Amino acid sequence: MTSGVTVLSYLKATSVAHLTAEGLARVRPVIERLGRYEEFPAHVLAVEARGGPA
């Protein structure tokens, strides 16, 4: 059971994450692998555009 429609029903939640260059370097291989596997080339390009070692 749920309550009726309220103003909250029309709001969109947004998350923002911050990653240091070192943090990105640590997760970059996973991001690239998942992006290629799931066929999300923009995710791979986004992490590549941020530079640094692969």
N, CA, C and O atoms as a Maestro MAE file, in Angstrom:
{
 s_m_m2io_version
 :::
 2.0.0
}

f_m_ct {
 s_m_title
 :::
 protein
 m_atom[216] {
  # First column is atom index #
  i_m_mmod_type
  r_m_x_coord
  r_m_y_coord
  r_m_z_coord
  i_m_residue_number
  s_m_chain_name
  s_m_pdb_residue_name
  s_m_pdb_atom_name
  i_m_atomic_number
  :::
  1 25 0.839 -1.165 0.000 1 A "MET " " N  " 7
  2 3 0.000 0.000 0.000 1 A "MET " " CA " 6
  3 2 0.892 1.239 0.000 1 A "MET " " C  " 6
  4 15 1.971 1.241 0.592 1 A "MET " " O  " 8
  5 25 0.440 2.258 -0.652 2 A "THR " " N  " 7
  6 3 1.186 3.507 -0.725 2 A "THR " " CA " 6
  7 2 0.246 4.679 -0.526 2 A "THR " " C  " 6
  8 15 -0.967 4.547 -0.685 2 A "THR " " O  " 8
  9 25 0.802 5.815 -0.181 3 A "SER " " N  " 7
  10 3 -0.036 6.994 0.009 3 A "SER " " CA " 6
  11 2 -0.355 7.631 -1.335 3 A "SER " " C  " 6
  12 15 0.159 7.207 -2.371 3 A "SER " " O  " 8
  13 25 -1.183 8.624 -1.312 4 A "GLY " " N  " 7
  14 3 -1.574 9.314 -2.537 4 A "GLY " " CA " 6
  15 2 -0.446 10.119 -3.149 4 A "GLY " " C  " 6
  16 15 0.678 10.136 -2.646 4 A "GLY " " O  " 8
  17 25 -0.768 10.780 -4.234 5 A "VAL " " N  " 7
  18 3 0.204 11.600 -4.949 5 A "VAL " " CA " 6
  19 2 0.476 12.867 -4.136 5 A "VAL " " C  " 6
  20 15 -0.448 13.540 -3.680 5 A "VAL " " O  " 8
  21 25 1.753 13.176 -3.966 6 A "THR " " N  " 7
  22 3 2.158 14.399 -3.279 6 A "THR " " CA " 6
  23 2 3.176 15.126 -4.147 6 A "THR " " C  " 6
  24 15 3.546 14.638 -5.215 6 A "THR " " O  " 8
  25 25 3.616 16.258 -3.707 7 A "VAL " " N  " 7
  26 3 4.653 17.009 -4.420 7 A "VAL " " CA " 6
  27 2 5.896 16.145 -4.587 7 A "VAL " " C  " 6
  28 15 6.575 16.231 -5.609 7 A "VAL " " O  " 8
  29 25 6.200 15.315 -3.596 8 A "LEU " " N  " 7
  30 3 7.384 14.450 -3.663 8 A "LEU " " CA " 6
  31 2 7.312 13.462 -4.828 8 A "LEU " " C  " 6
  32 15 8.347 12.988 -5.297 8 A "LEU " " O  " 8
  33 25 6.121 13.150 -5.293 9 A "SER " " N  " 7
  34 3 5.961 12.226 -6.426 9 A "SER " " CA " 6
  35 2 6.579 12.790 -7.704 9 A "SER " " C  " 6
  36 15 6.904 12.034 -8.619 9 A "SER " " O  " 8
  37 25 6.743 14.104 -7.774 10 A "TYR " " N  " 7
  38 3 7.234 14.758 -8.987 10 A "TYR " " CA " 6
  39 2 8.693 15.195 -8.901 10 A "TYR " " C  " 6
  40 15 9.230 15.755 -9.857 10 A "TYR " " O  " 8
  41 25 9.324 14.950 -7.786 11 A "LEU " " N  " 7
  42 3 10.715 15.328 -7.636 11 A "LEU " " CA " 6
  43 2 11.634 14.234 -8.152 11 A "LEU " " C  " 6
  44 15 11.307 13.049 -8.088 11 A "LEU " " O  " 8
  45 25 12.765 14.636 -8.654 12 A "LYS " " N  " 7
  46 3 13.769 13.693 -9.142 12 A "LYS " " CA " 6
  47 2 14.988 13.770 -8.236 12 A "LYS " " C  " 6
  48 15 15.534 14.850 -8.010 12 A "LYS " " O  " 8
  49 25 15.407 12.636 -7.725 13 A "ALA " " N  " 7
  50 3 16.612 12.589 -6.895 13 A "ALA " " CA " 6
  51 2 17.844 12.549 -7.795 13 A "ALA " " C  " 6
  52 15 17.863 11.836 -8.798 13 A "ALA " " O  " 8
  53 25 18.857 13.306 -7.437 14 A "THR " " N  " 7
  54 3 20.095 13.344 -8.201 14 A "THR " " CA " 6
  55 2 21.264 13.112 -7.258 14 A "THR " " C  " 6
  56 15 21.307 13.661 -6.157 14 A "THR " " O  " 8
  57 25 22.206 12.296 -7.699 15 A "SER " " N  " 7
  58 3 23.404 12.034 -6.904 15 A "SER " " CA " 6
  59 2 24.613 12.648 -7.590 15 A "SER " " C  " 6
  60 15 24.720 12.630 -8.816 15 A "SER " " O  " 8
  61 25 25.512 13.184 -6.797 16 A "VAL " " N  " 7
  62 3 26.750 13.755 -7.310 16 A "VAL " " CA " 6
  63 2 27.897 13.086 -6.561 16 A "VAL " " C  " 6
  64 15 27.882 13.005 -5.332 16 A "VAL " " O  " 8
  65 25 28.874 12.615 -7.297 17 A "ALA " " N  " 7
  66 3 30.024 11.958 -6.681 17 A "ALA " " CA " 6
  67 2 31.291 12.745 -7.017 17 A "ALA " " C  " 6
  68 15 31.397 13.343 -8.088 17 A "ALA " " O  " 8
  69 25 32.230 12.735 -6.108 18 A "HIS " " N  " 7
  70 3 33.518 13.389 -6.327 18 A "HIS " " CA " 6
  71 2 34.600 12.322 -6.213 18 A "HIS " " C  " 6
  72 15 34.589 11.505 -5.292 18 A "HIS " " O  " 8
  73 25 35.521 12.341 -7.146 19 A "LEU " " N  " 7
  74 3 36.594 11.356 -7.165 19 A "LEU " " CA " 6
  75 2 37.915 12.075 -7.394 19 A "LEU " " C  " 6
  76 15 38.035 12.893 -8.306 19 A "LEU " " O  " 8
  77 25 38.896 11.770 -6.571 20 A "THR " " N  " 7
  78 3 40.222 12.347 -6.772 20 A "THR " " CA " 6
  79 2 40.873 11.680 -7.974 20 A "THR " " C  " 6
  80 15 40.389 10.656 -8.457 20 A "THR " " O  " 8
  81 25 41.957 12.249 -8.453 21 A "ALA " " N  " 7
  82 3 42.688 11.647 -9.570 21 A "ALA " " CA " 6
  83 2 43.180 10.249 -9.190 21 A "ALA " " C  " 6
  84 15 43.154 9.327 -10.006 21 A "ALA " " O  " 8
  85 25 43.626 10.108 -7.945 22 A "GLU " " N  " 7
  86 3 44.077 8.789 -7.480 22 A "GLU " " CA " 6
  87 2 42.917 7.798 -7.428 22 A "GLU " " C  " 6
  88 15 43.066 6.639 -7.816 22 A "GLU " " O  " 8
  89 25 41.782 8.248 -6.956 23 A "GLY " " N  " 7
  90 3 40.604 7.379 -6.895 23 A "GLY " " CA " 6
  91 2 40.169 6.945 -8.278 23 A "GLY " " C  " 6
  92 15 39.834 5.779 -8.489 23 A "GLY " " O  " 8
  93 25 40.169 7.880 -9.233 24 A "LEU " " N  " 7
  94 3 39.798 7.541 -10.604 24 A "LEU " " CA " 6
  95 2 40.770 6.523 -11.185 24 A "LEU " " C  " 6
  96 15 40.354 5.585 -11.865 24 A "LEU " " O  " 8
  97 25 42.046 6.699 -10.927 25 A "ALA " " N  " 7
  98 3 43.043 5.755 -11.436 25 A "ALA " " CA " 6
  99 2 42.783 4.345 -10.911 25 A "ALA " " C  " 6
  100 15 43.016 3.363 -11.616 25 A "ALA " " O  " 8
  101 25 42.301 4.246 -9.675 26 A "ARG " " N  " 7
  102 3 42.036 2.929 -9.079 26 A "ARG " " CA " 6
  103 2 40.817 2.248 -9.689 26 A "ARG " " C  " 6
  104 15 40.818 1.029 -9.861 26 A "ARG " " O  " 8
  105 25 39.762 3.021 -10.022 27 A "VAL " " N  " 7
  106 3 38.535 2.413 -10.541 27 A "VAL " " CA " 6
  107 2 38.437 2.443 -12.063 27 A "VAL " " C  " 6
  108 15 37.541 1.830 -12.643 27 A "VAL " " O  " 8
  109 25 39.350 3.148 -12.702 28 A "ARG " " N  " 7
  110 3 39.288 3.288 -14.161 28 A "ARG " " CA " 6
  111 2 39.238 1.952 -14.912 28 A "ARG " " C  " 6
  112 15 38.421 1.819 -15.823 28 A "ARG " " O  " 8
  113 25 40.070 0.957 -14.578 29 A "PRO " " N  " 7
  114 3 39.990 -0.304 -15.321 29 A "PRO " " CA " 6
  115 2 38.607 -0.964 -15.222 29 A "PRO " " C  " 6
  116 15 38.133 -1.567 -16.185 29 A "PRO " " O  " 8
  117 25 37.979 -0.848 -14.076 30 A "VAL " " N  " 7
  118 3 36.642 -1.433 -13.901 30 A "VAL " " CA " 6
  119 2 35.616 -0.671 -14.735 30 A "VAL " " C  " 6
  120 15 34.773 -1.279 -15.395 30 A "VAL " " O  " 8
  121 25 35.688 0.661 -14.704 31 A "ILE " " N  " 7
  122 3 34.763 1.477 -15.490 31 A "ILE " " CA " 6
  123 2 34.898 1.145 -16.972 31 A "ILE " " C  " 6
  124 15 33.899 0.966 -17.668 31 A "ILE " " O  " 8
  125 25 36.127 1.063 -17.446 32 A "GLU " " N  " 7
  126 3 36.350 0.774 -18.864 32 A "GLU " " CA " 6
  127 2 35.851 -0.621 -19.232 32 A "GLU " " C  " 6
  128 15 35.212 -0.792 -20.271 32 A "GLU " " O  " 8
  129 25 36.129 -1.605 -18.407 33 A "ARG " " N  " 7
  130 3 35.693 -2.976 -18.692 33 A "ARG " " CA " 6
  131 2 34.166 -3.070 -18.715 33 A "ARG " " C  " 6
  132 15 33.588 -3.650 -19.635 33 A "ARG " " O  " 8
  133 25 33.524 -2.501 -17.705 34 A "LEU " " N  " 7
  134 3 32.060 -2.542 -17.662 34 A "LEU " " CA " 6
  135 2 31.450 -1.765 -18.823 34 A "LEU " " C  " 6
  136 15 30.474 -2.209 -19.427 34 A "LEU " " O  " 8
  137 25 32.025 -0.610 -19.133 35 A "GLY " " N  " 7
  138 3 31.510 0.191 -20.237 35 A "GLY " " CA " 6
  139 2 31.563 -0.546 -21.560 35 A "GLY " " C  " 6
  140 15 30.633 -0.469 -22.363 35 A "GLY " " O  " 8
  141 25 32.650 -1.258 -21.784 36 A "ARG " " N  " 7
  142 3 32.755 -2.038 -23.036 36 A "ARG " " CA " 6
  143 2 31.805 -3.237 -23.011 36 A "ARG " " C  " 6
  144 15 31.148 -3.526 -24.012 36 A "ARG " " O  " 8
  145 25 31.727 -3.931 -21.885 37 A "TYR " " N  " 7
  146 3 30.864 -5.107 -21.765 37 A "TYR " " CA " 6
  147 2 29.396 -4.735 -21.960 37 A "TYR " " C  " 6
  148 15 28.660 -5.430 -22.659 37 A "TYR " " O  " 8
  149 25 28.978 -3.636 -21.338 38 A "GLU " " N  " 7
  150 3 27.580 -3.222 -21.411 38 A "GLU " " CA " 6
  151 2 27.281 -2.365 -22.640 38 A "GLU " " C  " 6
  152 15 26.157 -1.901 -22.831 38 A "GLU " " O  " 8
  153 25 28.306 -2.164 -23.469 39 A "GLU " " N  " 7
  154 3 28.195 -1.382 -24.696 39 A "GLU " " CA " 6
  155 2 27.730 0.045 -24.410 39 A "GLU " " C  " 6
  156 15 26.793 0.549 -25.028 39 A "GLU " " O  " 8
  157 25 28.423 0.689 -23.440 40 A "PHE " " N  " 7
  158 3 28.211 2.087 -23.126 40 A "PHE " " CA " 6
  159 2 29.495 2.845 -23.466 40 A "PHE " " C  " 6
  160 15 30.256 3.210 -22.570 40 A "PHE " " O  " 8
  161 25 29.735 3.082 -24.748 41 A "PRO " " N  " 7
  162 3 30.993 3.703 -25.145 41 A "PRO " " CA " 6
  163 2 31.191 5.094 -24.550 41 A "PRO " " C  " 6
  164 15 32.332 5.511 -24.348 41 A "PRO " " O  " 8
  165 25 30.119 5.821 -24.265 42 A "ALA " " N  " 7
  166 3 30.274 7.161 -23.687 42 A "ALA " " CA " 6
  167 2 30.892 7.089 -22.297 42 A "ALA " " C  " 6
  168 15 31.623 7.999 -21.908 42 A "ALA " " O  " 8
  169 25 30.619 6.032 -21.542 43 A "HIS " " N  " 7
  170 3 31.222 5.880 -20.217 43 A "HIS " " CA " 6
  171 2 32.729 5.680 -20.352 43 A "HIS " " C  " 6
  172 15 33.513 6.251 -19.593 43 A "HIS " " O  " 8
  173 25 33.121 4.869 -21.318 44 A "VAL " " N  " 7
  174 3 34.549 4.621 -21.558 44 A "VAL " " CA " 6
  175 2 35.223 5.913 -22.018 44 A "VAL " " C  " 6
  176 15 36.301 6.260 -21.537 44 A "VAL " " O  " 8
  177 25 34.590 6.620 -22.945 45 A "LEU " " N  " 7
  178 3 35.166 7.870 -23.447 45 A "LEU " " CA " 6
  179 2 35.268 8.919 -22.346 45 A "LEU " " C  " 6
  180 15 36.225 9.693 -22.316 45 A "LEU " " O  " 8
  181 25 34.301 8.952 -21.451 46 A "ALA " " N  " 7
  182 3 34.327 9.932 -20.362 46 A "ALA " " CA " 6
  183 2 35.522 9.706 -19.445 46 A "ALA " " C  " 6
  184 15 36.195 10.658 -19.051 46 A "ALA " " O  " 8
  185 25 35.783 8.456 -19.109 47 A "VAL " " N  " 7
  186 3 36.912 8.179 -18.222 47 A "VAL " " CA " 6
  187 2 38.232 8.366 -18.967 47 A "VAL " " C  " 6
  188 15 39.218 8.796 -18.367 47 A "VAL " " O  " 8
  189 25 38.271 8.057 -20.247 48 A "GLU " " N  " 7
  190 3 39.480 8.280 -21.029 48 A "GLU " " CA " 6
  191 2 39.772 9.774 -21.179 48 A "GLU " " C  " 6
  192 15 40.934 10.178 -21.188 48 A "GLU " " O  " 8
  193 25 38.734 10.589 -21.297 49 A "ALA " " N  " 7
  194 3 38.907 12.033 -21.472 49 A "ALA " " CA " 6
  195 2 39.521 12.678 -20.233 49 A "ALA " " C  " 6
  196 15 40.118 13.751 -20.312 49 A "ALA " " O  " 8
  197 25 39.370 12.020 -19.099 50 A "ARG " " N  " 7
  198 3 39.927 12.560 -17.861 50 A "ARG " " CA " 6
  199 2 41.399 12.238 -17.720 50 A "ARG " " C  " 6
  200 15 42.045 12.659 -16.760 50 A "ARG " " O  " 8
  201 25 41.930 11.493 -18.672 51 A "GLY " " N  " 7
  202 3 43.370 11.258 -18.740 51 A "GLY " " CA " 6
  203 2 43.908 10.385 -17.643 51 A "GLY " " C  " 6
  204 15 43.162 9.729 -16.916 51 A "GLY " " O  " 8
  205 25 45.215 10.387 -17.538 52 A "GLY " " N  " 7
  206 3 45.883 9.570 -16.526 52 A "GLY " " CA " 6
  207 2 46.190 8.189 -17.043 52 A "GLY " " C  " 6
  208 15 45.740 7.812 -18.125 52 A "GLY " " O  " 8
  209 25 46.949 7.434 -16.283 53 A "PRO " " N  " 7
  210 3 47.322 6.082 -16.712 53 A "PRO " " CA " 6
  211 2 46.125 5.152 -16.729 53 A "PRO " " C  " 6
  212 15 45.214 5.271 -15.909 53 A "PRO " " O  " 8
  213 25 46.139 4.232 -17.669 54 A "ALA " " N  " 7
  214 3 45.040 3.260 -17.784 54 A "ALA " " CA " 6
  215 2 45.228 2.125 -16.822 54 A "ALA " " C  " 6
  216 15 44.403 1.213 -16.775 54 A "ALA " " O  " 8
  :::
 }
 m_bond[215] {
  # First column is bond index #
  i_m_from
  i_m_to
  i_m_order
  :::
  1 1 2 1
  2 2 3 1
  3 3 4 2
  4 3 5 1
  5 5 6 1
  6 6 7 1
  7 7 8 2
  8 7 9 1
  9 9 10 1
  10 10 11 1
  11 11 12 2
  12 11 13 1
  13 13 14 1
  14 14 15 1
  15 15 16 2
  16 15 17 1
  17 17 18 1
  18 18 19 1
  19 19 20 2
  20 19 21 1
  21 21 22 1
  22 22 23 1
  23 23 24 2
  24 23 25 1
  25 25 26 1
  26 26 27 1
  27 27 28 2
  28 27 29 1
  29 29 30 1
  30 30 31 1
  31 31 32 2
  32 31 33 1
  33 33 34 1
  34 34 35 1
  35 35 36 2
  36 35 37 1
  37 37 38 1
  38 38 39 1
  39 39 40 2
  40 39 41 1
  41 41 42 1
  42 42 43 1
  43 43 44 2
  44 43 45 1
  45 45 46 1
  46 46 47 1
  47 47 48 2
  48 47 49 1
  49 49 50 1
  50 50 51 1
  51 51 52 2
  52 51 53 1
  53 53 54 1
  54 54 55 1
  55 55 56 2
  56 55 57 1
  57 57 58 1
  58 58 59 1
  59 59 60 2
  60 59 61 1
  61 61 62 1
  62 62 63 1
  63 63 64 2
  64 63 65 1
  65 65 66 1
  66 66 67 1
  67 67 68 2
  68 67 69 1
  69 69 70 1
  70 70 71 1
  71 71 72 2
  72 71 73 1
  73 73 74 1
  74 74 75 1
  75 75 76 2
  76 75 77 1
  77 77 78 1
  78 78 79 1
  79 79 80 2
  80 79 81 1
  81 81 82 1
  82 82 83 1
  83 83 84 2
  84 83 85 1
  85 85 86 1
  86 86 87 1
  87 87 88 2
  88 87 89 1
  89 89 90 1
  90 90 91 1
  91 91 92 2
  92 91 93 1
  93 93 94 1
  94 94 95 1
  95 95 96 2
  96 95 97 1
  97 97 98 1
  98 98 99 1
  99 99 100 2
  100 99 101 1
  101 101 102 1
  102 102 103 1
  103 103 104 2
  104 103 105 1
  105 105 106 1
  106 106 107 1
  107 107 108 2
  108 107 109 1
  109 109 110 1
  110 110 111 1
  111 111 112 2
  112 111 113 1
  113 113 114 1
  114 114 115 1
  115 115 116 2
  116 115 117 1
  117 117 118 1
  118 118 119 1
  119 119 120 2
  120 119 121 1
  121 121 122 1
  122 122 123 1
  123 123 124 2
  124 123 125 1
  125 125 126 1
  126 126 127 1
  127 127 128 2
  128 127 129 1
  129 129 130 1
  130 130 131 1
  131 131 132 2
  132 131 133 1
  133 133 134 1
  134 134 135 1
  135 135 136 2
  136 135 137 1
  137 137 138 1
  138 138 139 1
  139 139 140 2
  140 139 141 1
  141 141 142 1
  142 142 143 1
  143 143 144 2
  144 143 145 1
  145 145 146 1
  146 146 147 1
  147 147 148 2
  148 147 149 1
  149 149 150 1
  150 150 151 1
  151 151 152 2
  152 151 153 1
  153 153 154 1
  154 154 155 1
  155 155 156 2
  156 155 157 1
  157 157 158 1
  158 158 159 1
  159 159 160 2
  160 159 161 1
  161 161 162 1
  162 162 163 1
  163 163 164 2
  164 163 165 1
  165 165 166 1
  166 166 167 1
  167 167 168 2
  168 167 169 1
  169 169 170 1
  170 170 171 1
  171 171 172 2
  172 171 173 1
  173 173 174 1
  174 174 175 1
  175 175 176 2
  176 175 177 1
  177 177 178 1
  178 178 179 1
  179 179 180 2
  180 179 181 1
  181 181 182 1
  182 182 183 1
  183 183 184 2
  184 183 185 1
  185 185 186 1
  186 186 187 1
  187 187 188 2
  188 187 189 1
  189 189 190 1
  190 190 191 1
  191 191 192 2
  192 191 193 1
  193 193 194 1
  194 194 195 1
  195 195 196 2
  196 195 197 1
  197 197 198 1
  198 198 199 1
  199 199 200 2
  200 199 201 1
  201 201 202 1
  202 202 203 1
  203 203 204 2
  204 203 205 1
  205 205 206 1
  206 206 207 1
  207 207 208 2
  208 207 209 1
  209 209 210 1
  210 210 211 1
  211 211 212 2
  212 211 213 1
  213 213 214 1
  214 214 215 1
  215 215 216 2
  :::
 }
}
